[in-house]
């Protein structure tokens, strides 16, 4: 972790600011409880020192976001073989808030609400672009979503009823320019430009998105050396490419004959299934797919040629003892803007898209994204980006160190073949043991020593301080 933090020194104005940010990064990872700025200051022992320099670090934008994530981009691309595409995932999430004067807060639709009600929540919305880092770059394997950038969305305030037409026109322009789709597409283009500048122009950029981003605002017009992979509706209208025609009256046709919609293609028994092997849920599995290899999606990609992939749902697993269904999967409908891209590559990238959802949960619960009590626009945006940066360096350090999987508690399923990946909570426990181990008398850093009382019924809870601190979960 210290090597990655040292490589990010050019993102700060001077050495003193870099040293302060380095201390805050370790404190944010080690912090117990809510991850407010004051809590991180107390974690590094600065609760009795002037704290204004810490607030100026975020309020006055003393961190260059492009240079901050440059070592992370370089570390991820260096793991890939030559010519291998760079796969990133883009999605957004909500950070619940309560104060009405906090920047970038508004009423947003809560996706975690019940399906029978339109639930809203007062919150901030952030868009994140994360790179897919594989445990094994040669064979199919599990992946982690490592953040490359996190953007806080700022929606303009609507003018009052007495505002003139120019004010309303300016408001509508700002509102369209600050949507999640517009901001996401803009930063994908910036990421492509940064990769080209850093010498990775020969690597294609595969961007995996959810259904909320699979639309014309993100996919059109086509961007050079960027391939989008997203979820499409089952009733989307699909057309064949326009055929070359001789001289005729009227405008030339942009699309050919209508093709079967994705839902209809799923039910069409005349089209055979094709087997594709990809890594999912800890092992390589076989999926059955159908495709429209080269077609047009007028409402999404207009005249671009795309490939539509329909994934057959897995058979539901039943519990015969309790006579109940354990799980049921729905079919998948995927669109890829490169019709020549391998089907297994497209499906594998889309399955890895779920890792950004795991990353959102860990950043908000384990590392406390959104818990800092800041109000101004610069401070809110800066602390959120800095916390995602801390999460990224933690995952990269754990991947580069080849850490041995620590033993799990007795109530969790034990993995004897040592194939499971180290969780974020276990990585934080390892960092705590290395930072605080000597102060607590730990000499064996490979594993936590187990000290148990000799008496069967001790009068107090003894020898539990080390486990309580190192294994604490926020």
C-alpha positions in Angstrom: 0.0 0.0 0.0 2.8 2.4 0.8 4.3 1.9 -2.6 1.0 2.9 -4.3 0.6 5.9 -2.1 4.2 7.0 -2.9 3.5 6.6 -6.6 0.6 9.1 -6.2 2.8 11.9 -4.9 2.4 14.0 -8.1 -1.3 14.3 -7.4 -0.6 16.6 -4.5 0.8 20.1 -4.4 3.7 19.5 -2.1 5.3 16.8 0.1 3.5 18.0 3.2 0.1 17.6 1.6 1.1 14.2 0.3 2.2 13.1 3.7 -1.1 14.3 5.2 -3.1 12.4 2.6 -1.0 9.3 3.2 -1.8 9.4 6.9 -5.5 9.9 6.2 -5.6 7.0 3.7 -4.2 4.6 6.3 -6.6 6.0 9.0 -9.6 5.6 6.7 -8.8 1.9 6.3 -8.0 1.4 10.0 -10.9 3.4 11.4 -13.3 1.7 13.8 -16.9 2.9 13.6 -18.3 5.7 11.4 -15.8 7.0 8.9 -16.1 10.7 9.5 -13.2 13.1 9.1 -12.9 13.5 12.8 -12.9 9.8 13.4 -10.1 9.3 10.9 -8.2 12.1 12.7 -8.7 10.3 16.0 -7.5 7.0 14.4 -4.1 8.6 13.6 -3.8 10.4 16.9 -4.5 14.0 15.6 -7.5 14.7 17.7 -5.6 17.3 19.8 -3.9 19.0 16.8 -5.3 21.7 14.5 -7.6 20.0 12.0 -8.0 22.9 9.6 -5.4 21.5 7.2 -7.4 18.3 6.7 -10.5 20.2 5.7 -8.5 22.5 3.4 -7.2 19.3 1.7 -10.7 18.6 0.3 -12.3 22.0 0.4 -9.6 23.7 -1.7 -9.2 20.8 -4.1 -5.5 20.1 -3.3 -5.8 16.7 -4.9 -5.6 16.1 -8.7 -8.0 13.3 -9.4 -6.4 12.3 -12.7 -3.0 11.9 -11.2 -4.4 10.3 -8.1 -5.7 7.2 -9.9 -2.8 7.1 -12.4 -0.8 4.5 -10.4 -3.9 2.3 -10.1 -4.5 2.4 -13.9 -0.8 1.5 -14.4 -0.9 -1.4 -11.9 -4.0 -2.9 -13.5 -2.8 -2.6 -17.1 0.6 -4.0 -16.2 -1.1 -7.2 -15.0 -2.7 -7.8 -18.5 -0.9 -9.6 -21.3 0.1 -7.6 -24.4 -2.9 -6.7 -26.5 -5.5 -7.8 -23.9 -8.5 -5.4 -23.7 -9.1 -3.3 -20.6 -12.5 -4.1 -19.1 -14.2 -1.5 -16.9 -17.6 -1.4 -15.3 -19.7 1.7 -14.9 -22.7 2.2 -12.6 -24.1 4.6 -10.0 -25.3 4.3 -6.4 -27.0 6.5 -3.8 -25.5 7.8 -0.6 -28.3 8.5 1.9 -28.2 11.9 3.6 -30.4 13.9 6.0 -29.3 17.5 5.9 -31.1 19.8 3.4 -28.0 22.1 3.0 -25.6 19.3 1.9 -24.3 19.8 -1.7 -25.6 17.5 -4.5 -28.5 16.1 -2.4 -32.0 15.6 -3.9 -34.9 13.2 -3.8 -33.8 10.1 -5.8 -35.6 6.9 -6.6 -34.6 4.2 -4.2 -33.9 1.0 -6.1 -33.9 -1.0 -2.9 -37.5 -0.1 -2.2 -40.4 -2.6 -2.6 -41.6 -3.4 -6.1 -45.1 -2.4 -5.4 -44.3 1.2 -4.4 -42.2 4.1 -5.8 -40.0 4.8 -2.9 -37.7 7.9 -2.8 -34.8 8.8 -0.6 -32.9 12.1 0.1 -29.4 11.3 -1.1 -26.4 12.0 -3.2 -25.8 10.1 -6.5 -22.3 9.1 -7.5 -21.1 7.5 -10.7 -18.2 5.1 -10.5 -15.9 3.5 -13.2 -14.1 0.4 -11.9 -11.6 -1.8 -13.7 -12.0 -5.6 -13.7 -8.8 -7.1 -12.2 -8.5 -10.8 -12.6 -6.9 -13.2 -10.1 -5.5 -15.1 -13.1 -4.9 -13.4 -16.4 -4.3 -16.6 -18.4 -7.2 -18.8 -17.5 -10.8 -17.8 -16.5 -10.9 -16.8 -12.9 -12.7 -14.6 -10.3 -12.4 -10.8 -10.5 -12.5 -7.7 -8.4 -13.8 -4.3 -9.4 -11.1 -1.7 -8.5 -12.3 1.9 -8.7 -10.7 4.2 -11.3 -12.8 7.3 -10.7 -15.8 8.3 -8.7 -17.9 11.3 -9.7 -20.5 13.1 -7.6 -23.5 14.3 -9.7 -24.6 17.9 -9.2 -28.1 18.6 -10.4 -29.0 22.4 -10.8 -31.8 23.9 -8.8 -35.0 24.6 -10.7 -35.8 28.3 -11.1 -38.9 29.7 -9.5 -42.2 30.4 -11.3 -41.2 34.0 -11.9 -38.0 33.0 -13.8 -37.7 34.1 -17.4 -37.4 31.8 -20.4 -33.6 32.2 -20.6 -33.3 30.9 -17.0 -35.4 27.9 -17.8 -33.5 27.2 -20.9 -30.2 27.4 -19.0 -31.6 25.1 -16.3 -32.7 22.5 -18.9 -29.3 22.5 -20.5 -27.5 22.1 -17.2 -29.9 19.3 -16.1 -29.3 17.3 -19.3 -25.5 17.8 -19.1 -25.4 16.5 -15.5 -27.4 13.3 -15.8 -25.7 10.0 -15.0 -25.7 9.0 -18.7 -24.1 12.2 -19.8 -21.5 12.3 -17.1 -20.7 8.6 -17.5 -20.1 8.9 -21.2 -18.0 12.0 -20.7 -15.7 10.2 -18.2 -15.4 7.1 -20.3 -14.1 9.3 -23.1 -11.6 10.9 -20.6 -10.5 7.4 -19.5 -9.9 6.4 -23.1 -7.8 9.6 -23.7 -5.8 8.9 -20.5 -5.0 5.4 -21.5 -3.9 6.6 -25.0 -1.7 9.2 -23.3 -0.1 6.6 -21.0 0.8 4.3 -23.9 -2.1 1.9 -24.0 -3.7 3.0 -27.2 -3.4 -0.5 -28.7 -5.7 -1.9 -26.0 -9.4 -1.8 -26.7 -11.6 -0.5 -23.8 -14.6 -2.7 -23.0 -17.2 -0.8 -20.9 -19.8 -3.0 -19.2 -23.0 -1.1 -18.2 -26.4 -1.9 -16.8 -29.7 -1.4 -18.4 -30.0 2.2 -17.2 -27.0 3.2 -19.4 -27.8 1.1 -22.4 -29.5 3.8 -24.4 -28.8 6.3 -27.2 -27.4 8.9 -24.8 -24.4 6.7 -23.9 -24.0 4.5 -27.0 -24.3 7.2 -29.7 -22.3 8.3 -31.5 -19.7 5.5 -31.5 -16.4 6.3 -29.8 -13.2 5.0 -31.3 -11.6 2.0 -29.7 -14.4 1.7 -27.1 -16.8 -1.3 -27.0 -20.0 -1.1 -24.9 -21.6 -4.2 -23.4 -24.9 -3.8 -21.7 -28.3 -5.2 -20.8 -31.1 -4.8 -23.3 -34.9 -5.1 -23.0 -36.5 -8.3 -24.2 -39.0 -6.4 -26.4 -36.4 -4.2 -28.1 -37.0 -3.8 -31.9 -34.2 -5.4 -33.9 -33.6 -5.0 -37.6 -31.2 -6.6 -40.1 -28.7 -4.3 -41.8 -29.9 -2.5 -44.9 -29.2 -4.2 -48.1 -27.6 -2.6 -51.1 -30.3 -1.5 -53.5 -30.3 -0.2 -57.0 -31.7 3.2 -58.0 -35.1 3.8 -56.5 -37.3 6.7 -55.6 -37.1 8.2 -52.1 -34.5 8.1 -49.4 -32.2 5.1 -49.0 -33.3 2.7 -46.3 -31.3 2.8 -43.1 -32.4 -0.6 -41.8 -33.4 -4.0 -43.3 -36.2 -6.3 -42.4 -37.3 -6.7 -38.7 -35.8 -9.6 -36.8 -37.1 -11.5 -33.9 -37.0 -9.5 -30.7 -34.8 -10.9 -27.9 -37.7 -12.3 -26.0 -39.0 -14.0 -29.2 -35.5 -15.3 -30.0 -35.5 -17.0 -26.6 -38.7 -18.8 -27.3 -37.9 -19.7 -30.9 -37.2 -23.4 -31.0 -36.0 -23.3 -34.6 -32.8 -21.5 -33.5 -30.4 -23.9 -31.9 -28.6 -23.1 -28.6 -24.8 -22.7 -28.5 -22.7 -23.6 -25.5 -20.3 -21.1 -24.0 -17.9 -21.7 -21.1 -17.3 -18.8 -18.7 -16.2 -18.4 -15.1 -19.1 -17.8 -12.7 -19.6 -18.5 -9.0 -16.2 -20.0 -8.2 -15.8 -22.3 -11.2 -16.1 -22.6 -14.9 -19.7 -23.1 -16.0 -21.5 -23.8 -19.3 -24.1 -21.4 -20.5 -26.4 -21.8 -23.5 -26.9 -18.7 -25.8 -28.6 -17.6 -29.0 -27.4 -14.7 -31.0 -28.3 -12.1 -33.7 -24.7 -11.9 -35.0 -25.0 -8.7 -37.0 -28.0 -6.5 -36.6 -29.2 -2.9 -35.9 -31.0 -1.5 -32.8 -32.6 1.7 -34.1 -33.7 3.1 -30.7 -30.3 2.5 -29.0 -27.4 2.4 -31.4 -29.1 3.7 -34.6 -27.1 2.6 -37.6 -24.3 0.9 -35.7 -24.0 -2.9 -36.2 -24.3 -4.7 -32.9 -24.6 -8.3 -31.6 -27.6 -9.4 -29.5 -27.0 -12.3 -27.1 -29.8 -14.2 -25.3 -28.7 -16.3 -22.4 -30.8 -19.3 -21.3 -31.7 -19.2 -17.6 -30.3 -21.9 -15.4 -32.5 -24.7 -14.2 -34.0 -23.8 -10.7 -32.5 -25.7 -7.8 -35.0 -27.4 -5.5 -34.6 -28.5 -1.9 -36.2 -31.9 -1.9 -36.2 -32.3 1.9 -38.2 -29.0 2.5 -40.0 -29.1 -0.9 -39.1 -25.6 -1.8 -37.2 -23.8 -4.6 -33.8 -22.4 -3.5 -33.3 -20.0 -6.4 -34.5 -19.2 -9.9 -32.6 -17.3 -12.6 -34.0 -15.1 -15.3 -32.8 -15.1 -18.9 -30.3 -12.5 -19.9 -30.4 -10.2 -22.9 -27.1 -8.6 -23.8 -26.1 -6.1 -26.5 -22.5 -5.6 -27.7 -21.5 -2.7 -30.0 -18.7 -4.9 -31.6 -20.4 -7.7 -33.6 -17.0 -9.4 -34.1 -16.2 -9.7 -30.5 -16.0 -13.3 -29.1 -19.3 -14.4 -27.4 -17.4 -15.9 -24.4 -15.6 -12.6 -23.9 -18.8 -10.6 -23.9 -20.6 -13.0 -21.5 -17.6 -13.2 -19.2 -17.4 -9.4 -19.0 -21.1 -9.1 -18.3 -21.0 -11.7 -15.5 -18.1 -9.7 -13.9 -20.3 -6.6 -13.9 -21.7 -7.7 -10.6 -18.4 -7.0 -8.9 -19.1 -3.3 -8.9 -22.3 -3.9 -6.9 -20.1 -5.7 -4.4 -17.7 -2.8 -4.4 -20.5 -0.3 -3.7 -21.6 -2.3 -0.7 -18.1 -2.6 0.7 -17.2 1.0 0.1 -20.4 2.2 1.9 -20.4 -0.2 4.8 -16.7 -1.2 5.4 -14.9 2.0 4.3 -17.7 4.4 5.1 -18.3 6.2 1.8 -20.9 8.9 2.3 -20.5 9.0 6.1 -18.2 12.1 6.2 -20.1 15.2 7.5 -19.2 17.6 4.7 -21.5 20.1 3.1 -19.8 22.2 0.4 -19.6 20.9 -3.2 -15.8 20.6 -3.3 -15.5 18.9 0.1 -18.3 16.4 -0.7 -16.8 15.5 -4.0 -13.2 15.3 -2.8 -13.9 13.1 0.2 -16.0 10.6 -1.8 -13.3 10.3 -4.4 -10.6 9.9 -1.8 -12.5 7.1 0.0 -12.9 5.2 -3.2 -9.1 5.6 -3.8 -8.4 4.1 -0.4 -10.6 1.1 -1.3 -8.7 0.7 -4.6 -5.2 0.7 -3.0 -6.4 -1.8 -0.4 -7.6 -4.3 -3.1 -4.5 -3.7 -5.2 -2.2 -4.3 -2.3 -4.0 -7.5 -1.3 -3.8 -8.7 -4.9 -0.1 -7.9 -5.3 1.0 -9.3 -1.9 -0.4 -12.8 -2.5 -1.8 -13.0 1.0 -2.6 -16.4 2.5 -6.2 -16.8 3.3 -6.7 -16.4 7.1 -8.8 -18.9 9.0 -12.5 -18.1 9.2 -14.7 -18.2 12.3 -16.2 -21.5 13.2 -19.7 -20.4 12.2 -18.6 -19.7 8.6 -18.0 -22.4 6.0 -14.4 -23.5 6.0 -12.5 -23.8 2.7 -9.9 -26.5 3.0 -8.4 -26.2 -0.5 -7.5 -22.5 0.0 -9.1 -21.3 -3.3 -11.4 -18.6 -2.0 -10.4 -15.0 -2.3 -9.5 -12.8 0.7 -12.5 -10.6 1.7 -12.1 -6.9 2.2 -12.7 -7.3 5.9 -9.9 -9.8 6.1 -7.6 -7.4 4.2 -8.4 -4.7 6.8 -7.7 -7.1 9.6 -4.3 -7.9 8.1 -3.5 -4.2 7.7 -4.5 -3.6 11.4 -2.3 -6.4 12.5 0.7 -5.0 10.7 0.1 -1.4 11.8 -0.9 -2.1 15.4 0.5 -5.6 16.0 3.7 -4.5 17.8 1.8 -2.2 20.1 -0.5 -5.1 21.1 2.3 -7.6 21.5 1.7 -9.7 18.3 4.9 -11.4 17.2 3.5 -13.9 14.6 2.2 -11.9 11.7 1.4 -14.9 9.5 -1.6 -15.8 11.7 -3.3 -14.4 14.8 -2.1 -16.2 18.0 -4.9 -17.9 19.9 -4.6 -17.3 23.6 -7.4 -19.0 25.6 -7.9 -18.9 29.3 -7.0 -22.0 31.3 -10.1 -21.9 33.5 -13.3 -23.3 32.1 -15.4 -20.4 33.5 -13.2 -17.3 33.8 -14.7 -14.4 35.8 -14.2 -11.9 33.0 -13.7 -11.9 29.2 -9.9 -12.2 28.9 -7.5 -12.1 26.0 -10.2 -10.8 23.6 -8.9 -7.3 22.9 -6.7 -8.3 20.0 -9.5 -10.3 18.3 -12.0 -7.6 19.0 -9.9 -4.9 17.3 -8.3 -6.9 14.4 -11.5 -8.7 13.4 -13.9 -5.9 13.9 -16.4 -5.3 11.1 -17.9 -1.8 10.6 
